[in-house]
Amino acid sequence: MNTPSNLFDGLKGQSYITLMQRATLTVRSGQYPDVLALLQLLKPITWFPPMWAFACGAVSSGVPILEQPFTLILGILLVGPLVCGASQIVNDWFDQHVDAINEPDRPIPSGRVPGAWALYFAVIWSLLSLAWSALLGTWVLIATAAGIILAWIYSAPPLRLKMNGWLGNTAVGISYEGLAWVTGCAVLLGGTMPSYPVLIVAGLYSVGAHGIMTLNDFKSMEGDLALGIKSLPAQLGYRRSAILACQIMFLAQIGVIFSLLLWNCPLHAALVAAVLVLQVLAMAKLLKDPKGLAPWYNATGVTLYVTGMMISAIALRGMT
């Protein structure tokens, strides 16, 4: 009788080439995907972080948003349904052997998206994202291309950055926060390169997002240990990884505060500092029970974090 562990070892032992060969045979046999299952692969619930970062970038551009509503909508669709959606499809395709054990009702292991249809969907959606971004300017295309590349190397072998928490969380932080912010600013600027203050603040909030991703990994620590995924909770344990996450988020926002002070934005710096103080109080509570309170912190501390992002964006808007 196969245990889940033995089953995983068997699936893991198959090369992705073998999986592709089996998938191609399935497609040739005339099986087609369920349309609703394809939409499920896009995971709309994951679109909010990059869309919020895009909104911050748009505000930080200094360009009146309401003067370009059509361009703004095109940009929001780019970072949410297209780029973020593509990353989710790619991740599900390369995680199908894991989902077959942990989440067998997912679209691919359940058979609702049979064969290589998910891979084809991922490639098409990635190319569509690039084509869409090209309509919005050079720097939008550059940021989108970087996001698509990170999405593929995060999930796909041989790099598969998600296997290591340090690398995987960095890739997600850059994609979901920094690149989305830069895209939002570049879209409103007509596709030109954002200013250095915008790039600096977007970069700092990308660093802080590394901590958010670490806390997000708490929910899958047991599975990560069983499957050999070196997420930071799996490497360091709940408490040490929670402390590290809090330190990273704290230091990133300290960098934002000092930058705003340097750029003569004392009021906005004070507001970001006030938001950070509230986060520190939430962090102190989190560290009393990191495993149990991680979901609570993701609902409170992260909300404060993204509030600080918009305050910083407004400060940058005033500078430009």
N, C-alpha and C positions, 0 to 999 in steps of 0.2 A: 504493500500500500504506500502510495506517495504522500509524504508529509509536505506542508507548504515549503519547507526549506529545501527538500529534495526536488520539488517541482521547480523552484526558483533556480537551483543549480543547473537543472536540465535546460531551462529556457536561457539562462545566462550563457551556457556553454555553446549555444548556437550563435554563429556569426551573423552580423547584420546582412551579409550577402545571402546567407541561407534564408533569412526571414524575407528578404526582398524577392528571392526566387519563388518562395511559397506564395507570397502576396501577389506576384505577377500572374501566377497560375490561377489564383482565385479570381482576379480581374478578368482574365481571358475566359473564365468559365461562365461569364455573364452576370455575375453578382454586382449590384450597384448599391451605393450608400444611401442611407436614409437622410433626406435633406435636413430634417430637424437635428439629427445627430451631427451633421457637419456644422450646423450653427452652434451646437453645444461645444464643439471643439474650440470655438473662438473664446469661450469663457467670458462673457460680458462683465461679470463681477470683478474681473481683474483690470478692467479698463480705467477705473477711477484714478489710481495714482498717476499714470502718465498724463491723463487728461487734466488733472489738477495742476501738475507741473507745467503743462503746456499753457494753461490759463495764467499761471504766474509769469511765464516767459512773455506771453502776450502783453500783460500789464507792464512788465519791466521795460518793454520796448519804448515806451513813451508815446506811442502812436495811439490816437483815439480809436478804441476798439470798435465802436459803433459805426465808424466811417467805413469799415471794411467787413461787414457781416458775412458776406459770401466767402471771403478768404479765410475768415476765422472758422467757419463751419468746415471748410475743406481741411484745415489744419487739425481740428479736433477729430475728424474722421480718420485722418492719417495716423495720429499717435494712438488712438483707441482701437477701433475695430480693425484697422489694417496692420500696423506694426505690432502692437501688443497682441492682437489676434493671431498674427503669423507666429509669434514666439510661442503662443500656447499650443498651436497645432504641431509645431516642431517638437515641443517638449512631450506632447502626448504620443507622437509617433515613436520617438526614441525611448520612451518609458513604457511601451506597451507590454514588455515582458515583466515589468514590476507591477503595472496595473492589473495584469492577469491574476496576480495574487492578492494585492491589496484592495483594488477597486475593479472587480470583474464586470461591473455594470457600466464602466466607461465606454464611450462609443466604439473604440477600436477593439478591446478584448471581448466586448459583448457581441461583436460581429455586425453591429449596425453600420459601421464604416469598414467594410471588408477589404482584404487585399492591400494593395498599395495606394488606395484612394487617398488616405490621409497624407501620405508623402507627396502625392501629386498636388493635393490641396495646399500643402505647406509651400511648395515651390511656386505654384501659381500666385498664392497670396503674397509671398515675399516679392515676387516680380511686380505684382500690381502695386504694392506699397512703394517700390522704387519709382515706377512710372508716375504714380500719383504725386510723389514728392518732387519729381522733376518739373512739374507744372508750377511749383511754388518757389522756385529759385535755387541757386547753386548751393548755398549753405544748408538749405532744408534737405536737399538731396544728399549732401555729405553726412549730415547728422542721421538721416534715415538709413543710409548705407551702413554706417557704423552700428546702428541699432540692430539691423538685420544680421550683420556679421556676428555680433555678440549673441544674438538669439540662437544662431546655429551652433556656434562653438560652445555655448552654455550646455546644450543638450546632446550634440552629436559627437560620436567618437571621431578621431582619437583624442581630442582635447577634453571634451565633456566636462567643462568647468564645474558643473553642479556637483561633481563627486568630491569636491573640496570646498568647504565653507568659506575659506578666505577668498578664493578666486571666484566662486559662483556668486557670492553675495556682492562682491565688487562689480561684477558684470551686470547684475540686476540693478544695483544702485545707480550705475552710470546710465543704463538704458531708461529706467523708469523715472528718474529724477533729472539728471543732468542733461541728457540728450533731448528729452521731451521739453525741458525748459528752454534750451537753446533753439529748438525747433519753433516753439511758440513765439520767441522774440524775432527769429529770422523771418518767419512768415509775415509778421506785421511790418517788418522792415523791407519787404519786397525781395526777400531771399538773400540779403547781404549779411555779412558777419556781424554778430552782436558785439557790443563794447566789452572791454576787458572786465569792468566791474560786474557785468552780467555773467560772464564766463566764470569769474571767481566765485560768486555767490552760488551759481548753479553747481559748480564743482564741490563746494563745501557741503551743500545739501545732499549731493550724491554720496559723499563720504558718510554723512550721518545716516543715510538710508541703509548702509551696511549693517548698522546696529538693529534697525527695524527688521531686516531680513533674518538676522540671527534669532530674534525673538519669535519670528514667524515659524522658524524651524523647530520650535519646541514641540509642536503638535505631532511631529513625525519622528521624534528622536528614537523611539523604540524600533520603528521600521528601518531607520537609517543604520542603526547598530546591526540589525539582523542582515541587512543587504550590503554592508560595507561602504555606505555613503558617509564620507567624512565631513558632515555638517559640523559647525562649531559646537552645538550642544552635544553631539556625539563624541567630539574630541575632548571637550573641556568639562562636560557635565552641566547641569542646569544652573547652578549658582555662579560658577566662574564665567560661563558664557553670558549670563545676564549682566554681571558686573562689567564685562568687556563691552557689551552692547550699549550699556548706559554711558560708559566712558566715551565711546566713539560718538554717540549722539550729542553728548554734552560738549566735547571739544570742538566738534564741527560747528555748533551754534555759537560757541565762544568766538570762533574765527569769524563768523558772520557779524557778530556784535562789534568786534574790534574793527572790522572792515567798514561798517557803517559809521562808526565814530571817526575813522580816518577820512571818510568821504563827507564829513560834516552833515551827518544825518542823526543827531543826538536823540531826537524824539523817537524815531523808528528803532534806534538801537535800544532805547529804554523799553520800548514795547516788546521787542524780541527778548530782552533780558527778563521781563516780567513773565512772559510765556515760558521761558526756560526755568525760572524759579518754580513755577507750577509743575513743570515736568520733573524737576528734581524731587519735589515732594512725592510725586507719583512713583518715581524710581525707588525712593526709600521704602515705600509700601511694597513695590514689586519684589525687592530683594528679601523681604521677609518670607515669601513663598513664590520663588520664580516660576516653578512649574504650574502651580494653581492659578497664579495671578497674571500670567502672560497674556491670556485673552483679554482680561480687563485692561491691561496696559495698552494693548493694541487698539482698544476702543477709546481710551482717554489720552494717554501720553502721545500717541501718534496723531490724534486730532489736534493737540496743542502744537505738535511739531509742524504740521502742514499749515496751521494758522500763522506760525512764524514765517513760513515761506511766503505767504501772500503779503505780510507786513513788509518783508524785505523787498518784494517785487514792487510794492508801492513806493518804497524809498528810492529804488533804482529809477522808477518812472519819473520821480521828481528831479533826479539828477540829470536825466536826459532832456 
